[in-house]
Every structure is written in C-alpha cells, then in structure tokens.
Amino acid sequence: MLSGLAKPLSVLLALAALARADNPINPGFPYGSEKVRGVNIGGWLVLEPWITPSMFDATGNSAIVDEWTFCLLQNRGTAQASLQNHWQTFYSESDFQQIAAAGLNHVRIPIGYWAFEVGPGEPFIQGQLPFLQDAIGWAGNNGLKVIVDLHGAPGSQNGFDNSGQRLSFPGWHSNATNVQRTDKIMMTIASMFANNPNVVSAIAPLNEPAGFDGDAVLDVVRQYWFDSYGNIRFPFGTSQESNTVVVLHDAFQPLSFWDGFMQPPMWQGVAMDTHQYQVFSDAQVAMSQQQHIQAACALGGELSSFDLWIIVGEWTLAITDCAESLNGRGIGSRFAGTFPGSTEVGSCSGLSGPASSFSSSYKTFLRQFYEAQITAYEEGSGWIMWLWKAQPGTADEWSYQMGLQNGWIPQSPTDRQFPNICN
Ligand SMILES: *[C@@H]1O[C@H](CO)[C@@H](O)[C@H](O)[C@H]1NC(C)=O
C-alpha cells in the first residue's frame, strides 16, 4: 500500500502508528457516531453565475461566465468593488445563527486557490481570505463545524464555472506545476487551521475532480489524495498528527471504485464525499416526483456499507435544471428544452424561481424529497445540502433558508412528517 508514496510520508505514517496507541486522533466532531447535518456556503467566496445572477448581469457582458472572466473582462476596479461588496453583504453572522438554530452542525465553505496564491497571467482578485476567517469565527460562536473546501485548483480540476474557470477540458491534472501549486496551497490551508480542529474539523483538499475524463485524471487524483493526507494530517513538520479530518471526493466514480482506499489503522481520519444530484442529465430531469424520491431512497444501502465515513456533501431538492445559468451562463435548461440537444419536459414556471410561485402540492413534494434524502444519507455519515441561500427569488427550491421560511424544510431535521418515506 505504501508504494507510490513519497518516502517522508511513509516514515511519518510508521511513526504515527507507533505513537497512536497512547495518543489517538481526536476529531472535532464524532464522525462515526453522530450524523453530519449541514449546508454549503456556496457562491460567496467563489462566484457562481446561477447563485448571484445579478452580479453577472450588471457587467453587461455575456462573455463573463465565471470568476476568471469576471475579473478579466471588465474594469478591474469595478470588478474589485463588486466582489468586495458581495463578500461583505452576502453572508453575515446572522446566517450562521440561523443555520445553527435549524438543528444543523456543519457548514462547508468553498474557497478558490486564488485566495492564497495568484500566478502570473491569472486575473483573479484577492481579498476573500479574511471573510473565510470571519466565517470560521461565526461558526465557532454558534457551535458549528467547518469543512474548508478547496473548490478551485490552478488550471481547473473540472472545467466547471464553480472551479473559477469554465473550460471545455480541465487543465489541472495534466500540468505538474498546477498540481505542485495545489499541494503547497494545501500545506498553507492545513497549517492555518491545524490548531483549530474544534471548529475547522475537516479540510476537503479538492472538490469534484473530473474523474469522468478517465484514468489519467484518476491517477493524479489518487496521488494528490495521498499527498494531501500528509499535508493535512501532519501539518506541524514533525510526526505529530493533527486532529483534522481529510475529506476526499469520489471523483464521480461509483463508491465501489474506492473500496479499501485509505483504511484504518494506517490511515486515520479519512472521510469520503459524494455528490448526489438528479438534475444534470436528460433522463434525470424527465423523472417523475415519485421516481426522484425512490432514487434518493435507493442510495441508503450503498452508503451504509461503504468502508470510510461517507458524507453526501452536495445535494438539492431541485428536480429541474431551470435555475437561470445553472448549466452555465448563457446556456439553457434540459427541462425547458433550451439546452443544446434536449427535448422539453415541461414548463419551469412554478418549479423554480420565487417560493411565492410554488403550489402547496409542490411544497409537500419538496418536504417529502427532503425527508427521503436525509433518511438515505443518514444511513451513511450524514449530509450537507447545496445550499444555504442564493439570490432571493431566483432559485428558491435550492435554498435551505427559503425551505425553512416557507415550511418545506422543518425547523429541525429530526421533525419528520413522512418517517416511512423510504420504507
Ligand atoms: C502549467 O501551469 C502553469 C501555471 O501553474 C503555467 O505557467 C504553464 O504554462 C503550464 N504548462 C503547460 C505545459 O501548459
């Protein structure tokens, strides 16, 4: 199992194994026994056009499709002012108070590599890191655990706009400089939070690497997970272990692909993250409400038998891809038949947008879908919904906060109206 590892890590692992009998690792949250329940703080420190469409519309430039082009293709002072205003206003401690009051115990906070280091020729604007620090303070004040999630790596690990750079093919894995830069950033992040494991209980070293692009990606990802383990679990420059959990991502592979990966006792404090969406293919958006519920329930068995802590770190109550710009700015929706090559399933009206347009039967379905998903995901180690909030009125079906305000999400995740939904 150690072949392929850099020597220093293998030595550290051996020393740590010797020491562990006296000094077991002690994560800030009891991942094995208590369920993770949380929300993602999406579209804040990493822009996503569909979460804040007005920020993009205000540019008047349809070529601005991600944070890279947001910084590159408009006046830099304007971009800087818009970002600063967004960072200062989109979230405040009140959000974290509401999240805690809703019975949740985790927030996952996406951050881009460019908060830490911007390379020559890269247009990214910095200034978001102090807001990450603020958010960690708010989380601590309210008893919430934080997963710091590296959502964008140099070159882009998936080509998605939410990696910072929308590309037709990702450029991270094929460029050793990019991977080395990411390793260094992970060392920075790990040492920044190594002494605060009771709030920053976990670090996710890379969101959604594009495993669907094949073995060349997966080989790089696997090695990157090993290197990140070393960086996160041994941030002190000695054989002393941190208490910070390492949250891997399944890279869009079936969980069986990762069976046996990074198991205890040699590897400690490793969790797997899987993302479960039912809105990104023609077949999925054509499913009936009942089929969506059944598909969610069907995941429980696989989650319960997986051999690492397994968190469903992104999921949604949306059953359409109707939210404007969800598939990318300027790209339409499969459900509405405006996505290239798609056939209309139905009208988006009443299914996406403002909660005031949702019928009571649709809100009942959203409640059922919520209970079905958390029931299934709690057969694993728990869940973190995407997302706490978006620009109000644009994609309310995605928003935990809107669900609480409008009744399709209960005031505590243990309040169940449909306790047998998956039976
Ligand atoms: C690899 O990425 C770096 C930036 O991290 C860039 O300067 C370099 O040109 C890239 N190399 C290739 C071959 O694309």
The ligand as a Gaussian input file, in Angstrom:
#p B3LYP/6-31G(d) Opt

LIG

0 1
 C        1.286000      24.692000     -16.343000
 O        0.687000      25.608000     -15.475000
 C        1.471000      26.759000     -15.199000
 C        0.707000      27.584000     -14.184000
 O        0.546000      26.853000     -12.999000
 C        1.735000      27.534000     -16.472000
 O        2.574000      28.621000     -16.203000
 C        2.382000      26.628000     -17.500000
 O        2.475000      27.294000     -18.722000
 C        1.563000      25.358000     -17.700000
 N        2.284000      24.444000     -18.564000
 C        1.752000      23.956000     -19.672000
 C        2.611000      22.984000     -20.427000
 O        0.644000      24.239000     -20.055000

